[in-house]
Amino acid sequence: AIVGSKIDVVVSRKKGKITADASSKSAQIERMKQELLKQIQSPTSAYVGCVKQIVYNGSNTFNGFIVDVGGLNCFMPGTESDVVPLNDFASLVGAQMYVMPVSVSKDSIIVSHKAYLETLKPSVLERLREEKAGTQITGKISSVKHFGVFILIDSCISTLLSVSEMDEETESKFKEGTLKYGDDISFYIDNITGDRITVTQTASKSEGWEKLKETVDKTENYVLNGTVKNIFNNGVVIISEEFNGITFFLSSKV
């Protein structure tokens, strides 16, 4: 070391004595810990983390991951690993991802990849709002249910493509059971309300939503006529032929 130069040290107290550790690794880890603690109070940055291992609780149930952030082992709960439930825990081991510190528990810093993804939502929503009607969007299937498939757009926004909104090819694959997690899928934006997006695979339906919006704006207390297309335990799907076959979900609660 050169006299007058700056170095990183870790200061600790043991048996009444104060000692300083100038080893670069220890100092780097301590510096990272202090930086993450400050970020919890006023988050402004995301950090590259590497998922090291899966963590299980006492009953051998999946709990989360150990994530290495700048040499510091942090904990990421399973619910904070994505905006949708994980499909395969083991697939994340060894992966690098952006994380943000969110809290502290038992001297362990809790980090979240989901919190980072949430910061991307506003710009993605703005881009989707600016897309022209009839523009095809591509996302990835995040899960397959009996009523349709959930889709992730740009890894941060989840939306549902119901069976009633699928084109013939996709509906055929859906019924055959060949649609699966991770598949690319194309669709059109029907409507965006807040951060909620409704989608379809029929371009003309997107035009139908624009037509409906214009009609509602001009007519107070407009009454929409439709036909029941699908019935589920929690409601029904209504189709409106008047507006290019757009569909609505009518909850049993209303």
ZAMARGU-4260 file (C-alpha; in steps of 0.2 Angstrom, whole numbers, plus 5000, padded with zeros to 4 digits):
<rodrens>
0) 5000/5000/5000 | 5006/5018/4997 | 5006/5030/5011 | 4990/5042/5009 | 4981/5030/4998
5) 4963/5024/5003 | 4959/5006/5007 | 4943/4996/5012 | 4944/4989/5030 | 4931/4980/5041
10) 4931/4986/5059 | 4925/4974/5072 | 4925/4973/5091 | 4931/4957/5100 | 4935/4955/5119
15) 4935/4974/5121 | 4947/4977/5107 | 4944/4985/5091 | 4952/4977/5076 | 4952/4981/5057
20) 4953/4969/5043 | 4959/4976/5027 | 4957/4960/5016 | 4948/4965/5001 | 4935/4951/5001
25) 4929/4954/5018 | 4929/4973/5015 | 4920/4971/4999 | 4906/4960/5007 | 4904/4972/5022
30) 4903/4987/5010 | 4890/4978/4999 | 4880/4974/5015 | 4880/4992/5021 | 4875/4998/5003
35) 4860/4985/5002 | 4854/4991/5020 | 4854/5009/5014 | 4844/5004/4998 | 4830/4996/5009
40) 4826/5013/5016 | 4827/5022/5000 | 4828/5010/4984 | 4836/5017/4969 | 4846/5003/4961
45) 4845/4985/4957 | 4860/4973/4958 | 4866/4957/4949 | 4863/4942/4959 | 4868/4924/4956
50) 4856/4910/4963 | 4867/4898/4972 | 4855/4886/4980 | 4837/4881/4984 | 4832/4883/5003
55) 4819/4871/5011 | 4811/4874/5028 | 4810/4861/5042 | 4796/4851/5034 | 4806/4850/5018
60) 4795/4862/5009 | 4802/4874/4996 | 4805/4891/5004 | 4816/4901/4993 | 4834/4904/4987
65) 4851/4909/4992 | 4857/4923/4981 | 4875/4929/4980 | 4875/4948/4978 | 4893/4955/4977
70) 4899/4941/4988 | 4886/4943/5001 | 4873/4928/5003 | 4856/4935/5003 | 4839/4926/5004
75) 4825/4927/4991 | 4808/4920/4995 | 4800/4909/4982 | 4786/4922/4980 | 4799/4936/4976
80) 4807/4926/4962 | 4795/4931/4948 | 4778/4940/4945 | 4770/4923/4942 | 4772/4907/4952
85) 4788/4897/4948 | 4786/4882/4936 | 4803/4874/4940 | 4813/4879/4956 | 4829/4870/4950
90) 4829/4880/4934 | 4835/4896/4943 | 4850/4888/4951 | 4865/4896/4943 | 4855/4909/4935
95) 4860/4928/4936 | 4846/4940/4938 | 4843/4958/4944 | 4837/4959/4962 | 4832/4973/4974
100) 4835/4973/4993 | 4817/4974/5002 | 4820/4970/5020 | 4830/4962/5034 | 4827/4946/5044
105) 4838/4938/5057 | 4853/4947/5050 | 4850/4941/5032 | 4845/4953/5019 | 4830/4949/5009
110) 4831/4952/4990 | 4817/4952/4977 | 4818/4949/4958 | 4799/4953/4957 | 4802/4970/4965
115) 4814/4974/4950 | 4802/4967/4937 | 4788/4979/4945 | 4799/4994/4941 | 4798/4989/4922
120) 4779/4989/4921 | 4776/5007/4918 | 4787/5009/4903 | 4781/4992/4896 | 4762/4998/4898
125) 4766/5015/4890 | 4774/5006/4875 | 4759/4994/4873 | 4747/5009/4875 | 4756/5018/4860
130) 4755/5002/4849 | 4743/5004/4834 | 4727/4994/4834 | 4730/4977/4825 | 4749/4976/4830
135) 4754/4959/4835 | 4762/4957/4852 | 4773/4941/4857 | 4774/4934/4875 | 4778/4918/4883
140) 4765/4906/4891 | 4768/4906/4910 | 4754/4893/4914 | 4740/4883/4906 | 4723/4882/4914
145) 4707/4874/4909 | 4700/4891/4905 | 4715/4897/4895 | 4733/4902/4896 | 4742/4915/4906
150) 4755/4925/4896 | 4770/4935/4902 | 4774/4951/4892 | 4792/4957/4893 | 4794/4946/4909
155) 4785/4958/4920 | 4766/4959/4915 | 4754/4944/4916 | 4738/4943/4906 | 4726/4929/4902
160) 4721/4923/4885 | 4705/4914/4887 | 4699/4900/4876 | 4685/4911/4869 | 4699/4923/4863
165) 4710/4910/4854 | 4711/4908/4836 | 4707/4891/4828 | 4725/4885/4828 | 4729/4890/4846
170) 4712/4883/4852 | 4716/4867/4843 | 4733/4865/4851 | 4725/4870/4868 | 4712/4856/4867
175) 4725/4844/4861 | 4736/4849/4877 | 4751/4853/4866 | 4752/4871/4873 | 4765/4872/4887
180) 4775/4883/4898 | 4788/4894/4890 | 4780/4893/4872 | 4780/4909/4862 | 4763/4915/4858
185) 4756/4930/4848 | 4741/4940/4851 | 4733/4958/4850 | 4729/4970/4864 | 4711/4972/4867
190) 4711/4985/4881 | 4722/4992/4895 | 4715/4998/4911 | 4727/5004/4924 | 4740/4989/4924
195) 4727/4976/4918 | 4728/4971/4900 | 4715/4960/4890 | 4721/4951/4875 | 4714/4942/4860
200) 4720/4933/4844 | 4708/4941/4833 | 4713/4957/4826 | 4696/4963/4822 | 4691/4962/4840
205) 4704/4975/4844 | 4694/4986/4832 | 4678/4981/4841 | 4685/4988/4857 | 4688/5005/4849
210) 4671/5005/4842 | 4663/5001/4859 | 4673/5015/4867 | 4667/5027/4854 | 4649/5021/4857
215) 4650/5022/4876 | 4657/5040/4875 | 4643/5046/4865 | 4629/5037/4874 | 4625/5039/4892
220) 4620/5023/4901 | 4623/5012/4886 | 4616/4994/4887 | 4626/4981/4878 | 4618/4966/4871
225) 4627/4949/4871 | 4626/4931/4870 | 4633/4918/4883 | 4647/4909/4876 | 4655/4900/4890
230) 4649/4896/4908 | 4661/4894/4923 | 4659/4891/4941 | 4663/4910/4945 | 4654/4918/4930
235) 4650/4918/4912 | 4659/4924/4896 | 4648/4936/4885 | 4651/4938/4867 | 4645/4954/4857
240) 4643/4951/4839 | 4638/4970/4837 | 4657/4974/4841 | 4666/4962/4831 | 4664/4947/4843
245) 4673/4955/4858 | 4670/4946/4874 | 4667/4950/4892 | 4668/4940/4908 | 4652/4943/4919
250) 4657/4938/4937 | 4643/4928/4947 | 4646/4941/4960 | 4637/4955/4949
</rodrens>
